[in-house]
């Protein structure tokens, strides 16, 4: 079924860009890449995330704040201060927009060494761009869906980046198991994480934020880790820290 294939491709390509480029690269600088490849991934992230595109620079600031202020009032996406996942998503979106538009002062420690392409971000984050992507998604759903029931997936596609973030930022701070005792509520949501490409090993990540391998135990397979090693072997990226096994 073509619409299902389309959904799966968008789910994983968007998620890959979020975990590889925005999270592990922009926020944590777990590896390096030159300006050419950085801009290639800017464009690839925009293509895969479409209407839910997030500026790597703003994402990096937001996520660094999350690590610095986990589970406190300054945490931009903590379940501790929201009644439900939708309220948390709205709160996070408001903070993201204020940072992105320069309406709040951000500490210098959160802005150091972030990827920047301001002209591209301005276009990719514009309301017009988001509307055009949403219209394109709607057209594809109407063209490819055998029944209108498949349109129930359309809101997920339109808000894909926020949807992925909500799964981890809400559920991985409420449910799961822990490998490490930390002074926060982070947990490993899934025992084997194929669905979230290793992002659900949130307790592991809070223990070693700069590690390129989010998995620690034998069953915790991080699908992005071998891809990172492959890209390093191809010399597209350069590893800064060896993975902590």
C-alpha positions in Angstrom: 0.0 0.0 0.0 1.7 3.2 -1.2 0.4 5.5 1.5 1.7 3.3 4.2 5.1 3.1 2.5 5.1 6.9 2.2 4.3 7.2 5.9 7.1 4.8 6.9 9.6 6.6 4.7 8.7 10.0 6.2 8.7 8.6 9.8 12.2 7.2 9.6 13.9 9.8 7.3 12.5 12.7 9.5 13.5 10.9 12.7 17.0 10.1 11.3 17.6 13.8 10.6 16.4 14.7 14.0 18.6 12.2 15.9 21.6 12.4 13.7 21.8 16.1 12.6 19.8 18.1 15.1 20.4 16.1 18.2 23.7 14.3 18.1 25.4 16.9 15.9 23.9 20.3 16.5 23.1 19.9 20.2 25.9 17.6 21.4 28.6 17.9 18.7 29.3 14.2 19.1 31.1 14.4 15.7 32.2 17.1 13.2 31.6 17.7 9.6 32.7 20.4 7.2 30.5 23.3 6.0 29.6 21.5 2.7 28.2 18.4 4.4 26.6 20.5 7.1 24.6 22.3 4.4 23.8 19.1 2.7 22.2 17.8 5.9 20.4 21.2 6.4 18.7 20.6 3.1 18.1 16.9 3.7 16.5 17.7 7.0 14.2 20.2 5.4 13.2 17.8 2.7 12.4 15.0 5.3 10.8 17.2 7.9 8.9 19.5 5.6 6.1 21.3 7.5 7.6 20.3 10.9 11.1 21.5 10.0 13.1 22.6 13.1 16.1 24.9 12.9 19.2 22.9 14.0 20.5 26.0 15.8 17.3 26.5 17.7 16.9 22.8 18.4 20.4 22.7 19.7 19.8 25.5 22.1 16.5 24.0 23.3 18.0 20.6 23.9 21.1 21.9 25.7 18.7 23.8 28.0 16.8 20.5 28.6 20.0 18.8 29.8 21.1 21.7 31.9 17.7 22.2 33.6 16.1 18.7 33.4 12.9 18.4 35.4 13.0 22.0 36.6 10.9 25.0 35.7 13.5 26.1 33.2 13.4 22.7 31.3 11.7 23.6 28.0 10.0 20.2 27.7 9.4 18.5 31.1 6.3 16.5 31.9 6.7 17.7 35.5 5.1 21.1 34.6 2.4 20.1 32.1 -0.9 18.3 32.7 -0.7 16.3 29.5 1.5 15.7 26.4 -0.3 18.3 24.3 0.2 21.0 26.9 3.9 20.1 27.0 4.1 20.2 23.2 2.5 23.7 23.2 4.8 25.0 25.9 7.8 23.6 24.1 6.7 25.2 20.8 6.2 28.6 22.5 9.7 28.5 24.0 11.2 27.3 20.6 9.5 30.2 18.8 10.8 32.8 21.3 14.3 31.4 21.0 14.1 31.2 17.2 12.8 34.8 16.9 15.4 36.1 19.3 12.7 37.2 21.8 14.5 35.8 24.8 18.0 36.1 26.0 19.9 32.8 25.8 22.9 32.1 27.9 26.2 32.0 25.9 26.9 28.4 27.0 23.9 27.2 25.0 24.8 29.0 21.8 28.4 27.9 21.4 29.5 26.1 18.3 26.0 25.6 16.7 25.4 25.0 13.0 24.0 28.2 11.4 22.4 28.9 8.0 20.2 31.8 8.9 18.9 32.6 5.3 18.0 29.0 4.8 16.3 28.7 8.2 14.2 31.8 7.5 12.8 30.2 4.4 12.4 26.7 5.7 10.7 27.9 8.9 8.4 30.4 7.2 4.6 30.0 7.5 4.4 29.8 3.7 6.8 26.9 3.6 4.8 25.0 6.2 1.5 25.6 4.4 2.9 24.5 1.1 4.3 21.3 2.6 0.9 20.6 4.3 -1.0 21.1 1.1 1.5 18.7 -0.7 1.0 16.1 2.0 -2.8 16.4 1.8 -2.6 16.0 -2.0 -0.5 12.9 -1.7 -2.8 11.3 0.9 -5.8 12.0 -1.3 -4.0 10.5 -4.3 -2.6 7.4 -2.6 -5.1 6.5 0.1 -7.5 3.7 -0.8 -9.9 5.0 1.9 -10.3 8.3 3.8 -9.4 6.6 7.0 -5.8 7.0 6.1 -6.2 10.8 6.5 -6.0 10.1 10.3 -2.3 9.9 9.7 -2.1 13.3 8.1 -1.8 15.3 11.3 1.1 13.1 12.4 2.9 13.7 9.1 2.3 17.5 9.3 3.6 17.7 12.9 6.2 14.8 12.6 9.1 16.6 14.3 7.0 17.6 17.3 5.4 14.2 17.3 8.7 12.4 17.6 9.9 14.8 20.3 6.7 14.4 22.3 7.2 10.6 22.4 10.6 10.9 24.0 10.2 14.0 26.1 6.9 12.9 27.6 6.8 9.1 27.7 10.6 8.5 28.3 10.4 10.7 31.4 7.4 8.7 32.7 7.7 5.1 31.7 10.4 2.5 31.1 13.5 1.3 33.0 16.8 2.7 34.1 20.4 1.6 33.7 21.8 4.5 35.7 20.7 6.3 38.8 20.4 10.0 37.9 19.0 13.1 39.5 16.2 13.3 36.9 13.3 11.2 35.6 14.8 10.0 32.3 14.1 6.4 31.5 14.7 3.9 28.7 11.3 3.7 27.1 11.8 0.7 24.8 13.8 -2.5 25.4 14.6 -2.9 21.7 14.3 0.4 19.9 13.6 0.2 16.2 10.7 2.6 16.4 12.6 5.6 17.6 16.1 4.8 16.2 17.7 4.6 19.6 16.2 7.9 20.9 14.1 6.0 23.5 17.3 5.0 25.4 16.8 8.3 27.2 18.3 7.3 30.6 21.5 6.2 28.8 21.6 9.4 26.9 21.3 11.6 30.0 24.1 9.6 31.5 26.4 10.0 28.5 25.0 12.9 26.4 28.0 13.1 24.0 28.1 9.3 23.2 27.4 8.4 19.6 25.9 5.1 20.7 22.7 5.5 22.8 22.5 1.8 23.6 24.4 0.3 26.5 23.1 -3.2 27.2 23.3 -6.1 24.8 19.7 -5.7 23.7 19.8 -2.0 23.3 20.5 -1.7 19.6 20.9 1.9 18.4 20.3 1.7 14.6 21.9 5.1 14.0 25.2 4.1 15.6 26.5 1.9 12.7 25.4 4.6 10.3 27.5 7.1 12.1 30.4 4.7 12.0 29.9 4.2 8.3 29.7 8.0 7.6 32.9 8.4 9.6 34.5 5.6 7.6 33.4 7.5 4.4 35.0 10.7 5.9 31.8 12.6 5.7 32.0 13.1 9.4 34.8 13.0 11.9 34.2 11.4 15.4 35.3 13.6 18.3 34.6 11.0 21.0 34.9 7.3 20.8 31.6 5.6 21.8 31.3 4.6 25.4 30.3 0.9 25.4 
